[in-house]
Amino acid sequence: MRLFLPLFALLALAASPDYISASRKVKRIESGKSPAKSRISFPPAEISAFLSAKAAEKFPGAVRNPSVQLGPGTVAGKAMVDFLKLSHSQGEEPGIILSHLLQGARPVEVFVRVHSLPGGRGQVDLERVTVSGIAISGAALDFLLRHFLLHYYPDAKIGTPFEWGYRIEKMELSAAGLRVTIHE
């Protein structure tokens, strides 16, 4: 029964029309089949459904209730995160003291600014991270980035320009969603 309910919730979410629509758009972009100069829009509901399904798939039991709020060039993400379960999913066994500090789900908020740069490039700047309402910075933030973000996404770039890839010319964020423009 413990496995059945999360699996059922994931299947129901993955079968949602918003998830299906977002998945089709992502696959079309990744396959290179989007026509030149096309604009592909992802409304907030599609983004939330897609991210929720991907979080449940990649971080089962460790990340719950993810949500995003979009603004002009900004993303505010929220989720309940159990860092100990994330560590276990990486095959790591933190020491006893760190295990006690990491144990239990905590509300995490991440605020980033996304810049679309000329030449099919972008940049993501981390503006703020809070865990249980406490701003995280310095060595603690470096620890979270190294041991969690970069472990799962080793090619992630924070604060430095990178290529969007997939023939993406630019990405525009607004409260209405994400719009991706494909290069010629």
N, C-alpha and C positions, 0 to 999 in steps of 0.2 A: 504493500500500500504506500510506503514511503516513496518509492520510485514512481509509482503510477501517477500520483497527483502532479508532481513537477513535469513529468513527461506529457501528461494530458494538457497541462497549461501551455507548455511549449508548442505542442502540436496545434492547439487552438489558436495561439498567437501567430504561429507560422502560417496558418491557413487564412488569416485575416486578409480581407481585400487590400488593406493598406500595405501589409507586408508583401503580398504577392506583387502589387504594382511597383513598389520600391525595388524588389528583387529583380524584376524584369528590366527595369531601367538600369540598375547597376550592372547586370549581365550584358546589356546592350553596350554600355560604355566600355566595360572591360574587354569585350570581344572585338572592339574597334568597328562595330557595324553601325554606329551612329553617323548620319550624314554630316559632311563638313558644314560648319557654321550653324549646326542645330543647337537648340537650347532645350535642355531637359530640366524640368522643374520637379522638385520634391517638396510637397507641402509638409508642414510640421507633423501631421498624423502619420504620414508615411515614414518620416525619419524616426519618430518614436517607436513605431511598430517594428521597423527594421533593426534599430539598435537594441530594443528589448529582446527580440528573438536571438540576435547575435550574442548578447550578454549571457542569456540563459544557456546558449549552446557552448560558448567558450569558457564561461566561469560558473558552472552549475553550483548553486547553493551559496556562492561567494558574493555575487552581485545581484541585488534585488531592487525592483522598482526603479529602474533607470528612467530618467526623463531629461529632455532638453528644452530649453527656451532659447529661441533665436532672436537676434536683434540685428541692427545694421552692422555687419561685419563681426558680430559677437555670437558666442555660444556659451550658455550657462548650463552645465550638466549636473544632475543630482542623482544619487543612488545610495542605497544602503550597502555597505561593503564590509565583509568579514575578511580582514587581512590575513588572519591565521589560515582560513580555508584557501585563500589565494596562494599562500606559501605552500600549503600541502599539495595543491594542484600542480605546483612547480616541482614537486618531489623534494622540497626542502623541509627540514625539521628544525625550526628555530629553537634556541635554547629555552630553558624553563622560564626565565625572567621575560624574555621577549615574547614568548607564547602567551603569558598572562597579559602583557600589554596589548598584544594584537587580537586577542580573543574577543569574539562578539561582533555583531553587526553595528556599524557606526555610520551616521549620516555623513556623506562626503559631497562637497560641492566644488566644482571646478569651473573657473571662468577664463575663457580664452578669447583672444582677438585674432581673426583670420584675415590675412591680407592676400589679395590676388595681385601678383606682380606681373610686369610685362614678360612676354616670351614663354607663356605656359608655366609660370612658376608661382609659388605661394610661400607664405610664411605664417606660422602659428606662434603667437606670443602668449605665454602663460601669464595671466594677470593675477590670479588668486586661487588658492586651494584652502578649503576649510575641512576639518575633520571634527565632528561633534561640535561644530560652531567655533572652533579654535583655528585661527589662521596659521597655516603651516608655511615656514620659509626656511632659508638657510640649509643647514645639514639635514634636518628632518625632511625637507622637501627633496633634497638630493637623494636621500635614502629611498623615498617613495618612488621617485622617477627611475632610479637605477634598478630597484628590486621588483617593481611591479610594471610600470609602463614599458621600460626598455627590455624587460625580460620577455614580455609577450609581443612587443613590437620593436625589435632591435633597430629597424630602419627609421623609426620616428625621429622627426627633427623638431626641436623646440627652439624658437628664437633665432633660427637661421633659415635662409631661403632654400627651397627644394623644388624639384620638378614635380608638377601634378601627375604627369604620366597619362597614359590612355588617350593621348591626343587632346587633353583638356587644355583649353586656352585660358579660361578663368572660371572662378567660382564666386558667386555673389550670395551673401547671406542677408536676410531681412526677416522681419517678424512673419512674413508670408511664406518663408521657407528658403530652400536652397535652389539656386539656378546655376546649372553647369552649361558652359558654352564650349562646344567642340571646335577645335582648330580646323583650318582649311585642309 
